[in-house]
Amino acid sequence: MTEKAYQAVYQSWVEAPEAFWREQAQLIDWSRPPEKIFETNDTGDRWYVDGEMNTCHNCVDRHVEAGHGDRTALIYDSPMTDSKQTISYADLLERVECVAGMMQAHGVEKGDRVIIYMPMIAETAIAALACARLGAVHSIVFGGFAAAELATRIDDARPKMILAASCGLEPGRVVAYKPLIDGAIALASHKPEHVIMLQRPQETAPLDQPYDADWQTSEDKARADNLRPACVPVKATDPLYILYTSGTTGIPKGVVRDNGGHLVALSWAMHNVYNIAAGEVFWSASDFGWVVGHSFILYGPLAIGATSVIYEGKPVGTPDAGAFWRVISEHGVKALFTAPTAFRAIKKQDPDAKLVADYDLSCLKTLYLAGERVDPDTINWAEGHLNIPVIDNWWQTETGWPICGNPVGIETLPIKKGSPALPMPGYHVDIVDDENQPVAAGETGAIVIKLPLPPGCLPSLWENEDGFKQAYLTDYPGYYKTGDAGFLDEDGYLYVMSRTDDIINVAGHRLSTGGMEEVLAAHKDIAECAVLGVKDALKGEIPIGLLVLNDGVNRDQQEIIGEAVQLVRDQIGPVAAFKIAIRVARLPKTRSGKILRGTIRKIANGEAWSVPATIDDPAILDEIRAELVTIGYPKGDV
């Protein structure tokens, strides 16, 4: 590629967006190729409106038909069960056909919804692909989600079927799923007709309800009866899945992903953003329950005929901080995509990266980080010990693929640490103030995306068009509201500093807590941190820092806290009013690694709060509350 390759590609989209996306549509197979590329109608903005295709065909069948059935599709690696499995595209097709036959035998048809309540195992991917084969709409819900949370999703999606596993595995414990499912169905107004249960040997589930069926028996019967349904053509604008992003109370927010634009965008991203080709091994160390699992464990890699790793384990503790290096070395991973928090956890336990030397990582060419802001210190640590480019990219559940990134498959742009680089084709990113007016380069404001959104982004929320408009389109007319705050530098590089809710007002000064976290993370003894704004009678808000130290640090913690406070004062200035920090053992996070800053802030401010449904370990909130009490929070006079 030439030095200006990215600019030429991006400009080609700017000048002729429909022509650009017409060309990209050729990346996938269509049963009816689209003639109308884009349309705005009474249902909003839609891509490939008259095209028809099938996502499962594109991810599985067509690779087998092209003679690539022996190529590895999925590698299941589970330190939790001490087992590994390699699944070829031909093997995957056979399983998906029979599972689709099993579902069809239980009455699932095109348009029906199916909830998938399963852990990080190959059958989760097989279940989703089987839904896509039939034209059914799947909704993957984290296995182990509380019954009340699952019930709200059952009532919103109204599934005909739940596909489930008997249990999930966490270090040191087995989580039984069946009691949670039964409890959710008892709570829900809508009653699914069938629950098909995959029995895992670590804990089998009693099939004692009228809706229960055994997965293995049902799949074997479909195989014996040769019940192997063909792929059902669907409209490009028909929904492929619903992914719930919130909803601890009231109506959950079900992000809808359509079929056609989704697969076109992911195919483009796999080649151009992540530089992966057919037959190469891509590992997204995430969970199927998150959008990263949907996009880049499941559909993206399989759409282009690559090999995807399904990992049932943790970055540390299964068994140690070298777990990621083992997986990369054993399976020949070319690119790893994970959350920055995973690397912070590894760095905390092995700050000198001694375990890297135990493995041959010559296969690994690139590390991609997303999910939380990537502080420069984490990038520096990874670069220094892996000797490969560390690439930030930024996107959301709602967009489904990167908004901003460094398109290594086109050209590797200059890396600016702390920035996910430049917008990808389809995205026009602006920074605006509260009056929806653009701000100057370097000035922090709300990050917004000019409408229309590109293919692959959410067209709406599930049966909630008004909620979609209210959440994303109303506050900044003509734009999609990302909910993030940041700035563009003089080169157009984006810096995502925090959620807009995390911009605090200290005595009239608007300050980013993310900027303070970046400074703190550079301290040699700090593994990770969170900064949040708390109410203050004098200044309105002031920042408080929560610091997690690297393992093995035995210096006086007050000395470290003093150094941390001074760092912020030196690099951001006295205006930040950063004077209070406490050491904590760990931070509360979602399963994808996002720190639950909003919940911590509510605790510190003495506001009503509830345990977020996506939290990894609820006990951490009690630990945080106890630490805040030691410094006098919550206060009763503000």
Residue, then its C-alpha position, 0 to 999 in steps of 0.5 A: m500500500t502507498e503511504k496515503a492508502y488510508q486517506a484514499v480509501y476514506q476519501s472514496w467513501v466520502e465522495a461516493p458512499e453508496a458506491f463504496w458500500r456497493e463494492q464492499a457488498q461483493l465480500i459476501d454471497w447473496s441469494r439476491p444481490p442488492e440493487k438499492i444500496f441505501e434508503t431512508n424510510d418510515t423505519g429509519d436508515r437501511w442498507y441493502v434494502d432489497g438484497e437477500m442472503n443468509t449469514c450461516h451460509n456465508c460463515v460456514d456453507r460457502h467455505v465448504e462448497a469452495g473446497h475448504g472444508d478441511r480448514t480449521a474454523l474453531i479452536y476451543d481451548s478450556p483450561m477450566t476443563d483441561s480440554k481442547q478441540t479443533i473443529s474444521y469447517a466441514d465438522l462445523l457445517e455438520r454440527v450446525e445442520c443437525v442443531a438447526g434440525m433439532m430446533q426445527a423439530h421443536g418448531v423454531e421457524k424464520g423470525d422466531r426468537v431464541i435465547i442462548y444461555m451458555p458459557m464459552i464453549a463451541e456449542t454456543a457458536i453452533a447454536a447461534l449459527a443454527c439460528a441464523r441458518l433457520g432465519a431465527v433471531h438469537s439473543i445470547v445472554f451471559g450464562g449465569f445471569a441472575a433469574a430476574e435479569l434473564a426474565t426481563r429479556i425473556d419478556d422483551a424478546r418473547p423467545k420460542m426456545i432457550l438453548a442452554a448449558s447445564c453449568g458454567l465454570e469459574p475458577g474454584r466453582v461451578v455455576a448451575y444454570k438450570p435453577l436460574i433458567d427455571g426461576a426466570i421462566a417462573l418470573a416472566s410473563h412470556k413462557p418459552e415453549h422449549v428449553i434444550m439443555l446441553q449437559r456438561p459433565q461438571e454438573t448435570a441438570p435435572l430435566d424435570q419441567p414440561y418444557d425441558a429437552d436433552w440437547q444431545t438426545s435431540e441433536d442425535k435424533a435430528r442426525a439419525d433422521n437426516l433432518r438437516p435444513a438448508c439455509v433460509p434466505v432472509k432480507a438483508t434488513d431482517p434481524l440476525y440478533i438482539l443484544y441487550t446492553s442494559g435493563t436492570t429495571g424497566i424495559p431492557k435496551g435490545v440492540v438489533r443487528d441486521n443480517g446483510g450490512h452486518l456481515v459486509a461491515l465485519s468482512w471489511a473490518m477483518h481484512n482492513v482493520y485487523n489484517i486477517a485473511a482466510g486460514e489465519v488464526f484470530w483470537s478475540a479474548s472476550d465472551f460471546g455475551w458481549v458484542v466483541g464475542h458476536s462480531f469477532i469471535l463468531y461472525g467476523p472470522l468465520a465470514i472470511g474463512a479464518t480460524s477463531v479461538i474460543y477460550e474458556g478461561k481467564p488472563v490470570g489464574t488459569p493457571d497463571a499470568g502466562a495463560f494468554w502466551r500459551v494459547i497464542s503459542e500453541h495455536g499460532v495466533k496471528a492477532l490478539f484482540t482483548a480488553p486493556t483490563a486483561f493486560r493490566a491483570i497480567k501486568k499486575q501479577d507479572p510486572d516484569a513479564k517473565l512468563v513471556a520468555d516461556y513461549d514462542l510468540s513469533c506467530l503474533k504480529t499485532l495486539y488490538l485493545a478495545g473496550e476501555r480507554v487504553d492508557p499509554d502505560t499499558i501500551n508501553w508495557a505490552e510493546g516493550h515485552l511483546n515487540i509488536p505494534v499495540i493498536d487501539n480501536w474504539w467502537q460500541t455495542e451499538t456500532g458492532w465494528p470499529i468507529c475509529g482504528n488503525p487500519v493495519g490491513i490498508e496501512t499502519l498509521p502513525i501510532k499516538k498512544g492514548s488515541p484509537a487513531l482515525p475514523m473508518p469509512g462510513y463514520h464521520v466523527d465530530i466533537v460538539d458542545d452542549e449546543n451541538q456546535p463543533v469545538a476547536a481541535g484539542e477541546t473536549g466535548a461530546i463525541v458524535i457521529k454524523l448520520p446516517l450510520p454505516p452498515g453494521c450499526l444498529p438500525s433500531l432497538w428491539e420493538n422500541e423505535d421511540g426509545f432508540k430515537q430518544a437514546y441516540l438521535t434526539d440530543y444532537p440533531g443530525y448526529y448519533k450520540t455515542g455517550d462518550a467525551g473526548f477531543l480531536d487533535e490537529d491531525g484528526y486523531l480521536y482521543v476518547m477520554s471518558r463517558t460524558d457522565d464522567i466529565i466532572n465540573v470542579a469549580g466551573h472547570r470541566l475536567s475528564t476523569g479519564g485524563m487523570e486516570e491516564v496520569l495515574a496509570a503511568h506510576k510504576d507501582i499502580a496496576e490500574c485505577a479509577v477516578l470518579g467525581v464526588k459531590d463537594a459543598l465548595k467546588g461542586e465536584i471533586p475527583i477521588g482516585l481508587l488505586v490498585l497496586n502491582d503484586g509484590v509492591n511493599r512500599d508504604q502506601q501513603e507514600i505511593i498515594g502522595e506520589a500519585v496525587q503529585l503526578v496529577r497536580d504536575q501534569i494536569g494542574p491544581v485546577a483538577a483539585f485532585k487530593i484524595a486517593i485510596r488503595v483498593a484490592r481490586l475494582p468492580k468490573t463487568r465481565s468484559g472488563k469495564i470498570l463500573r465507575g458509575t456505581i462507585r460514584k453512586i456509592a461515594n455520593g450516598e445515592a441509591w444504587s443496585v448491583p449491575a447485572t453484568i458485574d463480575d463479582p458483586a462482593i467487590l462493591d462491599e469492599i469498595r464501600a468499606e474503603l470509602v467509609t475510611i475516608g469519610y464517604p459518603k458525606g451527609d452534608v452535600 
